[in-house]
């Protein structure tokens, strides 16, 4: 079986004073609280979501 590549993302800055679209991207990535780390499949769509909010999330090295 081929292993799917994963990406670890940390939500480290609050989205309180950000546009609604940024809040929806944070929710779409699956974040529910600050400093949470999620693991997602490394696809172009996931990378695009992270690229839309680089000031709120960071990519962690595996």
Secondary structure, DSSP 8 states (H G I E B T S, - for coil): -----EEEEEE-S--TTS-HHHHHHHHHTT--STTEEEEEE--HHHHHHHHHTTTTEEEE--
